[in-house]
Amino acid sequence: MAFSNFLLILALTGFVQGLSLGQDQRIRYDNYSVYRVKLETPGQRSLFKKLADDRENFRLWSEAKDELHLMISPGAFNEFEAEVQRTNSSAEIFISNVQELIDSEESANLMAARDGSFGWTKYNTLAEIYAWLDDILAAYPVITEGFVLGQSYEGRTIRGIKISYKSGNPGVFIESNIHAREWITSATATWLINQFLTSTDALVRQLAESHDWYIVPVLNVDGFVYTHEKDRMWRKTRQPSDISSCVGVDPNRNYDSHWMENEGASSNPCAEDYGGPKPFSEPEIQAMADFVSSLNGKINVLLAFHSYSQLLLSPYGHTAEELPPNYEDLMSVAKAYADAVEGLPYGTVYRYGTSAGILYPASGATIEWAYNEQDIEITYTIEFRDTGRYGFILPPVHIIPNAEEALVGIVALLEKCEELGYLNLKN
């Protein structure tokens, strides 16, 4: 990997621009690039993940067993190149300028926002989502009910909606936007809410009316607002650390279920997967746990929406050495989702497996807690589009196709759950 003098000058210029920001300006990622690093040894993984401790220069975007995606500041190209050569690794660029994608996304949002309506041709802010929820609750007072999980660290309300057409339905819980920068998740969750209430398609009506839906469009409300107002690439919560100047915890590593086991989360407050000083240190996660626990066995299926990678991930996340008791059923249900999605004209391919088996250890996650502590036997992390072309900055034109895939996938998933006997009422 050779870098010309011109490129280095350009890169350093971009790096200075990225750091010299006023308090009210948005963080920019001019000339930040994203590389796919192929991994052959555990040592390579550890060394490249260690680079990501320097958040000003490196950010871990995605990680799998044989590769990771790393965003690199223009000022850190030399360090990255040296590490690639020193470890005899291979790396290829797939996003050359992150800010260009952010600018394109923002332009598309502005174009779509001109008529002032809520919709799915743009990414909506938290305020827009909450105003739309209010309208939905007012328009469908008999079959919808708003609920509040609790308050965030910065004092924002964490809201959800229950959709129930009749009593005696099995419950499905959808958690969305636990990671702040994964905007496609709340866009998909709100689209599904709208479909469950307005679609005239017989299959969607059957899906909507035969389950009780508990949907939280944005769980990490502070981080989500921060991505809209300050830093599009922010992942974590916004609670300051007592031991570091770095802010925030990975909320999907903060549940009290195998917390910090088997290198499933980082103890470094600057890391993207920092598990926090203790389980449930984040009020958002404590609120989520309290609410799901209060439902007292009414949830049969829990789905956690994420991006990106096009994966269905089941427990266990804390270990790859052991499989959950209903592993075969979990794989059958995941296969049903993946097959249904691939059968659409888009032809999108989803892979599936346990979190630790197909990716890497991830302890303290939502699905781990739901499965291990709440006896919710069908629970998945669903990693939406894409596999790296856009990563977290998926253009708004993908919102509806992605949501259509999620809908068809969930239909197939729940049909398989019914066939296998997982939708029987628990009490």
C-alpha beads as a LAMMPS data file, in Angstrom:
LAMMPS data file: protein, C-alpha beads

427 atoms
426 bonds

1 atom types
1 bond types

-500.0 500.0 xlo xhi
-500.0 500.0 ylo yhi
-500.0 500.0 zlo zhi

Masses

1 110.0

Atoms # bond

1 1 1 0.000 0.000 0.000
2 1 1 1.837 3.040 -1.219
3 1 1 0.607 6.543 -0.572
4 1 1 1.798 9.429 -2.716
5 1 1 3.047 12.689 -1.230
6 1 1 0.006 14.382 -2.682
7 1 1 -2.312 11.964 -0.904
8 1 1 -0.509 12.432 2.383
9 1 1 -0.758 16.205 2.126
10 1 1 -4.440 15.903 1.304
11 1 1 -4.940 13.471 4.143
12 1 1 -3.206 15.638 6.701
13 1 1 -5.265 18.605 5.594
14 1 1 -8.435 16.595 6.091
15 1 1 -7.236 15.407 9.479
16 1 1 -6.680 18.963 10.668
17 1 1 -10.140 19.884 9.420
18 1 1 -11.595 16.959 11.317
19 1 1 -10.077 18.039 14.607
20 1 1 -10.399 21.825 14.479
21 1 1 -14.119 22.095 15.127
22 1 1 -16.084 24.652 17.038
23 1 1 -18.347 23.514 19.842
24 1 1 -21.519 23.884 17.768
25 1 1 -20.216 22.346 14.553
26 1 1 -20.819 18.813 13.460
27 1 1 -17.865 16.467 13.436
28 1 1 -16.746 15.855 9.882
29 1 1 -15.058 12.838 8.352
30 1 1 -13.420 14.353 5.298
31 1 1 -11.115 11.820 3.659
32 1 1 -11.696 9.246 6.380
33 1 1 -11.649 5.854 4.700
34 1 1 -12.895 2.399 5.624
35 1 1 -10.784 -0.686 5.018
36 1 1 -11.602 -4.369 5.071
37 1 1 -8.779 -6.154 6.891
38 1 1 -8.485 -9.899 6.356
39 1 1 -7.579 -11.820 9.513
40 1 1 -5.717 -15.100 9.721
41 1 1 -4.610 -15.178 13.375
42 1 1 -6.014 -14.082 16.748
43 1 1 -2.937 -11.888 17.121
44 1 1 -3.844 -9.888 14.041
45 1 1 -7.342 -9.310 15.401
46 1 1 -6.021 -8.099 18.746
47 1 1 -3.543 -5.704 17.171
48 1 1 -6.039 -4.103 14.797
49 1 1 -8.702 -3.846 17.482
50 1 1 -6.115 -2.181 19.695
51 1 1 -5.743 0.542 17.074
52 1 1 -9.419 1.370 17.588
53 1 1 -8.674 2.463 21.162
54 1 1 -7.467 5.670 19.511
55 1 1 -10.935 6.934 18.580
56 1 1 -9.648 10.109 16.937
57 1 1 -7.905 8.054 14.276
58 1 1 -9.512 4.614 14.168
59 1 1 -13.067 3.311 14.567
60 1 1 -14.114 -0.302 14.437
61 1 1 -17.127 -0.571 12.118
62 1 1 -17.695 -4.291 11.815
63 1 1 -16.078 -7.503 12.929
64 1 1 -16.357 -11.121 11.841
65 1 1 -14.282 -14.242 12.373
66 1 1 -12.059 -13.670 9.364
67 1 1 -12.144 -9.893 8.869
68 1 1 -12.867 -6.528 10.393
69 1 1 -13.829 -3.161 8.951
70 1 1 -11.839 -0.217 10.236
71 1 1 -12.431 3.483 9.630
72 1 1 -9.158 5.407 9.470
73 1 1 -8.472 9.118 9.698
74 1 1 -6.319 10.575 6.916
75 1 1 -3.646 11.367 9.477
76 1 1 -3.346 7.722 10.509
77 1 1 -2.762 6.139 7.102
78 1 1 0.952 5.683 7.762
79 1 1 0.350 3.949 11.083
80 1 1 -2.254 1.680 9.512
81 1 1 -0.027 0.841 6.552
82 1 1 2.831 0.000 8.889
83 1 1 0.608 -2.291 10.939
84 1 1 -0.616 -4.087 7.818
85 1 1 2.952 -4.690 6.682
86 1 1 4.201 -5.643 10.133
87 1 1 1.487 -8.264 10.635
88 1 1 1.657 -9.495 7.044
89 1 1 -2.070 -8.779 6.724
90 1 1 -4.078 -7.831 3.669
91 1 1 -6.358 -4.812 3.507
92 1 1 -8.581 -3.317 0.858
93 1 1 -10.408 -0.013 0.813
94 1 1 -14.165 0.001 0.234
95 1 1 -15.137 3.522 1.331
96 1 1 -12.672 6.209 0.298
97 1 1 -14.360 9.255 1.862
98 1 1 -16.871 8.777 4.667
99 1 1 -17.909 12.425 4.620
100 1 1 -19.058 12.137 1.005
101 1 1 -21.540 9.460 2.062
102 1 1 -22.712 11.566 5.007
103 1 1 -23.159 14.602 2.750
104 1 1 -25.127 12.552 0.216
105 1 1 -27.337 11.164 2.964
106 1 1 -27.985 14.648 4.324
107 1 1 -28.831 15.993 0.872
108 1 1 -31.295 13.159 0.288
109 1 1 -32.889 13.815 3.685
110 1 1 -33.274 17.514 2.923
111 1 1 -34.835 16.817 -0.464
112 1 1 -37.340 14.384 1.039
113 1 1 -38.175 16.725 3.922
114 1 1 -39.401 19.539 1.686
115 1 1 -43.070 18.626 1.978
116 1 1 -42.827 18.469 5.780
117 1 1 -44.478 15.051 6.109
118 1 1 -43.241 12.010 7.976
119 1 1 -42.201 9.210 5.681
120 1 1 -39.628 6.633 4.683
121 1 1 -37.753 8.417 1.933
122 1 1 -35.571 10.043 4.587
123 1 1 -34.181 9.355 8.044
124 1 1 -36.253 11.002 10.745
125 1 1 -35.037 12.668 13.930
126 1 1 -36.150 11.600 17.407
127 1 1 -38.493 14.604 17.628
128 1 1 -40.070 13.668 14.289
129 1 1 -40.472 10.037 15.328
130 1 1 -42.100 10.993 18.624
131 1 1 -44.467 13.491 16.965
132 1 1 -45.464 10.770 14.490
133 1 1 -46.019 8.310 17.351
134 1 1 -48.364 10.833 18.964
135 1 1 -50.335 11.053 15.718
136 1 1 -50.509 7.261 15.455
137 1 1 -51.720 6.882 19.033
138 1 1 -54.401 9.517 18.434
139 1 1 -55.516 7.936 15.155
140 1 1 -55.722 4.354 16.502
141 1 1 -56.711 4.683 20.165
142 1 1 -58.349 1.255 20.415
143 1 1 -55.543 -0.946 19.083
144 1 1 -52.471 1.096 20.073
145 1 1 -51.086 2.031 23.438
146 1 1 -48.031 4.111 24.185
147 1 1 -45.619 3.043 26.871
148 1 1 -42.580 4.577 28.530
149 1 1 -39.542 2.487 29.401
150 1 1 -37.910 5.249 31.424
151 1 1 -35.555 8.187 31.118
152 1 1 -32.124 8.370 29.514
153 1 1 -28.995 9.744 31.157
154 1 1 -29.658 13.161 29.591
155 1 1 -33.299 13.080 30.661
156 1 1 -35.009 12.057 27.433
157 1 1 -38.051 9.812 27.514
158 1 1 -37.628 6.351 25.992
159 1 1 -40.935 5.559 24.325
160 1 1 -42.563 2.570 22.721
161 1 1 -45.867 1.493 21.216
162 1 1 -47.975 -1.600 21.754
163 1 1 -50.211 -2.767 18.905
164 1 1 -52.853 -5.310 19.908
165 1 1 -55.977 -6.176 17.926
166 1 1 -57.330 -8.787 20.348
167 1 1 -56.553 -10.554 23.589
168 1 1 -54.801 -13.892 23.742
169 1 1 -52.066 -13.124 21.206
170 1 1 -48.425 -14.184 21.594
171 1 1 -46.072 -11.251 22.118
172 1 1 -43.289 -10.004 19.847
173 1 1 -40.865 -7.363 21.129
174 1 1 -38.787 -5.259 18.725
175 1 1 -35.866 -3.240 20.046
176 1 1 -34.347 -0.714 17.658
177 1 1 -31.504 1.811 17.561
178 1 1 -29.679 0.589 20.644
179 1 1 -26.598 1.634 18.651
180 1 1 -26.989 5.288 17.801
181 1 1 -25.544 5.399 14.284
182 1 1 -27.659 2.526 12.940
183 1 1 -30.406 4.741 11.527
184 1 1 -31.863 2.092 9.230
185 1 1 -33.154 0.282 12.332
186 1 1 -35.564 2.967 13.582
187 1 1 -36.596 3.707 9.998
188 1 1 -37.507 0.042 9.555
189 1 1 -39.265 -0.170 12.942
190 1 1 -41.488 2.834 12.201
191 1 1 -42.280 1.504 8.702
192 1 1 -43.385 -1.780 10.262
193 1 1 -45.606 0.063 12.753
194 1 1 -47.259 1.849 9.857
195 1 1 -47.745 -1.406 7.936
196 1 1 -49.269 -3.176 10.929
197 1 1 -51.852 -0.402 11.182
198 1 1 -52.566 0.571 7.570
199 1 1 -51.730 -2.278 5.193
200 1 1 -54.620 -3.948 3.384
201 1 1 -52.487 -6.926 2.321
202 1 1 -54.038 -10.119 3.695
203 1 1 -50.683 -11.562 4.813
204 1 1 -49.720 -8.386 6.669
205 1 1 -53.160 -8.149 8.271
206 1 1 -52.815 -11.724 9.517
207 1 1 -49.349 -10.974 10.875
208 1 1 -50.423 -7.752 12.563
209 1 1 -53.643 -9.014 14.102
210 1 1 -52.436 -12.376 15.410
211 1 1 -49.589 -11.015 17.566
212 1 1 -49.188 -8.371 20.243
213 1 1 -46.402 -6.043 19.114
214 1 1 -44.192 -4.118 21.528
215 1 1 -41.934 -1.823 19.506
216 1 1 -39.287 0.607 20.774
217 1 1 -38.165 2.662 17.751
218 1 1 -35.205 4.304 19.510
219 1 1 -33.742 2.839 22.695
220 1 1 -30.479 4.815 22.804
221 1 1 -32.196 8.188 22.580
222 1 1 -29.244 10.318 23.729
223 1 1 -26.840 8.722 21.291
224 1 1 -29.386 8.921 18.469
225 1 1 -29.904 12.664 18.971
226 1 1 -26.119 13.085 19.108
227 1 1 -25.733 11.374 15.728
228 1 1 -28.197 13.825 14.197
229 1 1 -26.764 16.938 15.823
230 1 1 -23.052 16.320 16.303
231 1 1 -21.432 13.052 15.209
232 1 1 -23.061 10.800 12.606
233 1 1 -20.692 7.960 13.531
234 1 1 -21.476 7.826 17.270
235 1 1 -22.393 4.341 18.589
236 1 1 -22.606 4.398 22.390
237 1 1 -24.657 6.057 25.102
238 1 1 -23.736 9.552 26.336
239 1 1 -23.069 8.991 30.030
240 1 1 -19.597 10.277 31.034
241 1 1 -17.054 7.933 32.555
242 1 1 -15.659 8.322 36.068
243 1 1 -12.275 6.950 34.980
244 1 1 -11.768 8.416 31.513
245 1 1 -12.426 11.449 29.363
246 1 1 -14.121 9.118 26.878
247 1 1 -17.903 9.205 26.961
248 1 1 -20.459 6.451 26.739
249 1 1 -20.960 2.713 27.050
250 1 1 -21.895 0.163 24.421
251 1 1 -25.471 -0.447 25.568
252 1 1 -25.506 -3.822 23.830
253 1 1 -22.771 -5.039 26.191
254 1 1 -24.331 -3.654 29.381
255 1 1 -26.979 -6.240 30.285
256 1 1 -26.477 -8.394 33.356
257 1 1 -26.052 -11.656 31.487
258 1 1 -22.539 -13.091 31.228
259 1 1 -21.398 -9.471 31.449
260 1 1 -17.740 -9.014 30.403
261 1 1 -17.188 -12.760 30.031
262 1 1 -14.808 -14.372 27.529
263 1 1 -13.587 -11.111 26.024
264 1 1 -17.151 -10.421 24.947
265 1 1 -16.785 -6.717 25.707
266 1 1 -14.001 -4.248 26.411
267 1 1 -13.071 -2.788 29.782
268 1 1 -11.572 0.255 28.047
269 1 1 -13.969 3.270 28.290
270 1 1 -12.696 4.520 24.935
271 1 1 -13.545 1.301 23.088
272 1 1 -16.660 1.067 20.931
273 1 1 -17.663 -2.144 22.749
274 1 1 -17.006 -0.872 26.285
275 1 1 -19.240 -2.890 28.608
276 1 1 -19.496 -0.184 31.259
277 1 1 -18.285 -0.013 34.878
278 1 1 -20.943 -2.521 35.942
279 1 1 -23.990 -4.309 34.516
280 1 1 -26.969 -2.010 33.975
281 1 1 -24.835 1.079 34.551
282 1 1 -26.748 2.720 31.698
283 1 1 -30.234 3.927 32.658
284 1 1 -31.505 3.112 29.179
285 1 1 -30.591 -0.557 29.596
286 1 1 -31.904 -0.756 33.148
287 1 1 -35.175 0.722 31.882
288 1 1 -35.386 -1.776 29.032
289 1 1 -34.733 -4.687 31.395
290 1 1 -37.278 -3.460 33.926
291 1 1 -39.964 -3.053 31.282
292 1 1 -39.485 -6.443 29.628
293 1 1 -39.385 -8.071 33.073
294 1 1 -42.655 -6.325 33.973
295 1 1 -44.411 -7.978 31.032
296 1 1 -44.268 -11.175 33.063
297 1 1 -43.812 -13.781 30.367
298 1 1 -45.939 -12.125 27.664
299 1 1 -43.066 -12.057 25.149
300 1 1 -42.556 -15.128 22.953
301 1 1 -40.114 -13.597 20.476
302 1 1 -37.626 -10.746 20.845
303 1 1 -35.897 -9.174 17.843
304 1 1 -33.089 -6.630 18.179
305 1 1 -32.617 -4.548 15.024
306 1 1 -29.044 -3.626 14.074
307 1 1 -26.901 -2.790 11.066
308 1 1 -24.923 -3.764 9.154
309 1 1 -23.829 -7.166 7.716
310 1 1 -27.040 -8.999 6.692
311 1 1 -27.017 -11.544 9.497
312 1 1 -29.359 -13.280 11.914
313 1 1 -27.530 -13.920 15.156
314 1 1 -28.899 -16.093 17.937
315 1 1 -27.566 -16.900 21.407
316 1 1 -25.069 -17.721 22.601
317 1 1 -22.860 -14.685 22.329
318 1 1 -20.722 -15.251 25.397
319 1 1 -19.264 -18.542 24.149
320 1 1 -18.753 -20.488 20.947
321 1 1 -17.910 -23.643 22.889
322 1 1 -21.502 -24.317 23.904
323 1 1 -24.757 -24.199 21.951
324 1 1 -28.167 -23.238 23.360
325 1 1 -30.553 -26.127 24.085
326 1 1 -32.892 -25.241 21.199
327 1 1 -30.096 -24.481 18.747
328 1 1 -31.591 -26.559 15.925
329 1 1 -34.911 -24.730 16.217
330 1 1 -33.163 -21.362 16.316
331 1 1 -31.355 -22.229 13.101
332 1 1 -34.569 -23.460 11.448
333 1 1 -36.339 -20.214 12.303
334 1 1 -33.383 -18.142 11.095
335 1 1 -33.270 -20.103 7.850
336 1 1 -36.944 -19.367 7.275
337 1 1 -36.234 -15.629 7.593
338 1 1 -33.186 -15.768 5.324
339 1 1 -34.904 -17.846 2.656
340 1 1 -37.912 -15.530 2.580
341 1 1 -35.742 -12.439 2.190
342 1 1 -33.605 -13.980 -0.536
343 1 1 -36.779 -14.954 -2.384
344 1 1 -37.718 -11.307 -2.918
345 1 1 -36.726 -9.639 -6.204
346 1 1 -33.868 -7.832 -4.420
347 1 1 -32.161 -11.195 -3.832
348 1 1 -30.575 -10.023 -0.576
349 1 1 -28.646 -12.799 1.162
350 1 1 -28.637 -13.208 4.939
351 1 1 -26.332 -15.559 6.805
352 1 1 -27.219 -16.945 10.227
353 1 1 -25.680 -18.620 13.249
354 1 1 -24.909 -17.947 16.889
355 1 1 -23.355 -14.578 17.703
356 1 1 -20.144 -16.120 18.989
357 1 1 -20.067 -18.796 16.312
358 1 1 -20.504 -16.695 13.201
359 1 1 -18.953 -13.456 14.474
360 1 1 -17.125 -13.112 17.785
361 1 1 -17.890 -13.191 21.521
362 1 1 -20.428 -10.543 22.542
363 1 1 -21.494 -10.829 26.162
364 1 1 -24.025 -8.645 27.924
365 1 1 -26.171 -8.186 24.798
366 1 1 -29.941 -7.810 24.614
367 1 1 -30.579 -11.224 23.118
368 1 1 -28.297 -12.912 25.655
369 1 1 -30.231 -11.358 28.524
370 1 1 -33.614 -12.114 26.963
371 1 1 -32.696 -15.749 26.348
372 1 1 -30.767 -16.487 29.533
373 1 1 -32.588 -14.364 32.090
374 1 1 -36.125 -13.926 30.697
375 1 1 -36.733 -17.354 29.181
376 1 1 -37.491 -15.896 25.755
377 1 1 -36.488 -18.880 23.669
378 1 1 -36.643 -17.205 20.257
379 1 1 -34.462 -14.120 20.115
380 1 1 -32.207 -12.719 17.407
381 1 1 -30.025 -9.812 16.559
382 1 1 -30.945 -8.936 12.966
383 1 1 -28.154 -7.086 11.194
384 1 1 -29.761 -5.250 8.264
385 1 1 -28.284 -4.060 4.953
386 1 1 -25.636 -3.879 3.659
387 1 1 -22.329 -5.798 3.744
388 1 1 -20.023 -2.788 3.510
389 1 1 -20.675 -0.715 0.413
390 1 1 -22.298 1.976 2.548
391 1 1 -22.068 0.424 5.998
392 1 1 -23.850 2.547 8.592
393 1 1 -24.548 5.336 6.096
394 1 1 -27.096 3.409 4.071
395 1 1 -28.752 5.819 1.593
396 1 1 -32.433 6.590 2.310
397 1 1 -33.424 4.916 -0.954
398 1 1 -32.700 1.608 0.816
399 1 1 -35.159 2.222 3.670
400 1 1 -38.283 0.777 2.081
401 1 1 -36.541 -2.190 0.372
402 1 1 -34.839 -3.069 3.663
403 1 1 -38.124 -2.721 5.547
404 1 1 -39.930 -4.878 2.997
405 1 1 -37.289 -7.547 3.530
406 1 1 -37.715 -7.306 7.289
407 1 1 -41.494 -7.679 6.977
408 1 1 -41.307 -10.745 4.723
409 1 1 -38.593 -12.216 6.927
410 1 1 -40.607 -11.707 10.118
411 1 1 -43.670 -13.298 8.516
412 1 1 -41.629 -16.422 7.720
413 1 1 -39.890 -16.362 11.095
414 1 1 -43.165 -16.309 13.025
415 1 1 -44.746 -18.950 10.812
416 1 1 -41.850 -21.262 11.632
417 1 1 -42.149 -20.360 15.322
418 1 1 -45.830 -21.314 15.213
419 1 1 -44.990 -24.598 13.512
420 1 1 -42.403 -25.414 16.175
421 1 1 -44.694 -24.501 19.068
422 1 1 -43.003 -21.316 20.292
423 1 1 -46.063 -19.048 20.103
424 1 1 -48.108 -20.717 22.815
425 1 1 -49.142 -18.335 25.576
426 1 1 -46.870 -18.623 28.577
427 1 1 -49.418 -17.658 31.229

Bonds

1 1 1 2
2 1 2 3
3 1 3 4
4 1 4 5
5 1 5 6
6 1 6 7
7 1 7 8
8 1 8 9
9 1 9 10
10 1 10 11
11 1 11 12
12 1 12 13
13 1 13 14
14 1 14 15
15 1 15 16
16 1 16 17
17 1 17 18
18 1 18 19
19 1 19 20
20 1 20 21
21 1 21 22
22 1 22 23
23 1 23 24
24 1 24 25
25 1 25 26
26 1 26 27
27 1 27 28
28 1 28 29
29 1 29 30
30 1 30 31
31 1 31 32
32 1 32 33
33 1 33 34
34 1 34 35
35 1 35 36
36 1 36 37
37 1 37 38
38 1 38 39
39 1 39 40
40 1 40 41
41 1 41 42
42 1 42 43
43 1 43 44
44 1 44 45
45 1 45 46
46 1 46 47
47 1 47 48
48 1 48 49
49 1 49 50
50 1 50 51
51 1 51 52
52 1 52 53
53 1 53 54
54 1 54 55
55 1 55 56
56 1 56 57
57 1 57 58
58 1 58 59
59 1 59 60
60 1 60 61
61 1 61 62
62 1 62 63
63 1 63 64
64 1 64 65
65 1 65 66
66 1 66 67
67 1 67 68
68 1 68 69
69 1 69 70
70 1 70 71
71 1 71 72
72 1 72 73
73 1 73 74
74 1 74 75
75 1 75 76
76 1 76 77
77 1 77 78
78 1 78 79
79 1 79 80
80 1 80 81
81 1 81 82
82 1 82 83
83 1 83 84
84 1 84 85
85 1 85 86
86 1 86 87
87 1 87 88
88 1 88 89
89 1 89 90
90 1 90 91
91 1 91 92
92 1 92 93
93 1 93 94
94 1 94 95
95 1 95 96
96 1 96 97
97 1 97 98
98 1 98 99
99 1 99 100
100 1 100 101
101 1 101 102
102 1 102 103
103 1 103 104
104 1 104 105
105 1 105 106
106 1 106 107
107 1 107 108
108 1 108 109
109 1 109 110
110 1 110 111
111 1 111 112
112 1 112 113
113 1 113 114
114 1 114 115
115 1 115 116
116 1 116 117
117 1 117 118
118 1 118 119
119 1 119 120
120 1 120 121
121 1 121 122
122 1 122 123
123 1 123 124
124 1 124 125
125 1 125 126
126 1 126 127
127 1 127 128
128 1 128 129
129 1 129 130
130 1 130 131
131 1 131 132
132 1 132 133
133 1 133 134
134 1 134 135
135 1 135 136
136 1 136 137
137 1 137 138
138 1 138 139
139 1 139 140
140 1 140 141
141 1 141 142
142 1 142 143
143 1 143 144
144 1 144 145
145 1 145 146
146 1 146 147
147 1 147 148
148 1 148 149
149 1 149 150
150 1 150 151
151 1 151 152
152 1 152 153
153 1 153 154
154 1 154 155
155 1 155 156
156 1 156 157
157 1 157 158
158 1 158 159
159 1 159 160
160 1 160 161
161 1 161 162
162 1 162 163
163 1 163 164
164 1 164 165
165 1 165 166
166 1 166 167
167 1 167 168
168 1 168 169
169 1 169 170
170 1 170 171
171 1 171 172
172 1 172 173
173 1 173 174
174 1 174 175
175 1 175 176
176 1 176 177
177 1 177 178
178 1 178 179
179 1 179 180
180 1 180 181
181 1 181 182
182 1 182 183
183 1 183 184
184 1 184 185
185 1 185 186
186 1 186 187
187 1 187 188
188 1 188 189
189 1 189 190
190 1 190 191
191 1 191 192
192 1 192 193
193 1 193 194
194 1 194 195
195 1 195 196
196 1 196 197
197 1 197 198
198 1 198 199
199 1 199 200
200 1 200 201
201 1 201 202
202 1 202 203
203 1 203 204
204 1 204 205
205 1 205 206
206 1 206 207
207 1 207 208
208 1 208 209
209 1 209 210
210 1 210 211
211 1 211 212
212 1 212 213
213 1 213 214
214 1 214 215
215 1 215 216
216 1 216 217
217 1 217 218
218 1 218 219
219 1 219 220
220 1 220 221
221 1 221 222
222 1 222 223
223 1 223 224
224 1 224 225
225 1 225 226
226 1 226 227
227 1 227 228
228 1 228 229
229 1 229 230
230 1 230 231
231 1 231 232
232 1 232 233
233 1 233 234
234 1 234 235
235 1 235 236
236 1 236 237
237 1 237 238
238 1 238 239
239 1 239 240
240 1 240 241
241 1 241 242
242 1 242 243
243 1 243 244
244 1 244 245
245 1 245 246
246 1 246 247
247 1 247 248
248 1 248 249
249 1 249 250
250 1 250 251
251 1 251 252
252 1 252 253
253 1 253 254
254 1 254 255
255 1 255 256
256 1 256 257
257 1 257 258
258 1 258 259
259 1 259 260
260 1 260 261
261 1 261 262
262 1 262 263
263 1 263 264
264 1 264 265
265 1 265 266
266 1 266 267
267 1 267 268
268 1 268 269
269 1 269 270
270 1 270 271
271 1 271 272
272 1 272 273
273 1 273 274
274 1 274 275
275 1 275 276
276 1 276 277
277 1 277 278
278 1 278 279
279 1 279 280
280 1 280 281
281 1 281 282
282 1 282 283
283 1 283 284
284 1 284 285
285 1 285 286
286 1 286 287
287 1 287 288
288 1 288 289
289 1 289 290
290 1 290 291
291 1 291 292
292 1 292 293
293 1 293 294
294 1 294 295
295 1 295 296
296 1 296 297
297 1 297 298
298 1 298 299
299 1 299 300
300 1 300 301
301 1 301 302
302 1 302 303
303 1 303 304
304 1 304 305
305 1 305 306
306 1 306 307
307 1 307 308
308 1 308 309
309 1 309 310
310 1 310 311
311 1 311 312
312 1 312 313
313 1 313 314
314 1 314 315
315 1 315 316
316 1 316 317
317 1 317 318
318 1 318 319
319 1 319 320
320 1 320 321
321 1 321 322
322 1 322 323
323 1 323 324
324 1 324 325
325 1 325 326
326 1 326 327
327 1 327 328
328 1 328 329
329 1 329 330
330 1 330 331
331 1 331 332
332 1 332 333
333 1 333 334
334 1 334 335
335 1 335 336
336 1 336 337
337 1 337 338
338 1 338 339
339 1 339 340
340 1 340 341
341 1 341 342
342 1 342 343
343 1 343 344
344 1 344 345
345 1 345 346
346 1 346 347
347 1 347 348
348 1 348 349
349 1 349 350
350 1 350 351
351 1 351 352
352 1 352 353
353 1 353 354
354 1 354 355
355 1 355 356
356 1 356 357
357 1 357 358
358 1 358 359
359 1 359 360
360 1 360 361
361 1 361 362
362 1 362 363
363 1 363 364
364 1 364 365
365 1 365 366
366 1 366 367
367 1 367 368
368 1 368 369
369 1 369 370
370 1 370 371
371 1 371 372
372 1 372 373
373 1 373 374
374 1 374 375
375 1 375 376
376 1 376 377
377 1 377 378
378 1 378 379
379 1 379 380
380 1 380 381
381 1 381 382
382 1 382 383
383 1 383 384
384 1 384 385
385 1 385 386
386 1 386 387
387 1 387 388
388 1 388 389
389 1 389 390
390 1 390 391
391 1 391 392
392 1 392 393
393 1 393 394
394 1 394 395
395 1 395 396
396 1 396 397
397 1 397 398
398 1 398 399
399 1 399 400
400 1 400 401
401 1 401 402
402 1 402 403
403 1 403 404
404 1 404 405
405 1 405 406
406 1 406 407
407 1 407 408
408 1 408 409
409 1 409 410
410 1 410 411
411 1 411 412
412 1 412 413
413 1 413 414
414 1 414 415
415 1 415 416
416 1 416 417
417 1 417 418
418 1 418 419
419 1 419 420
420 1 420 421
421 1 421 422
422 1 422 423
423 1 423 424
424 1 424 425
425 1 425 426
426 1 426 427
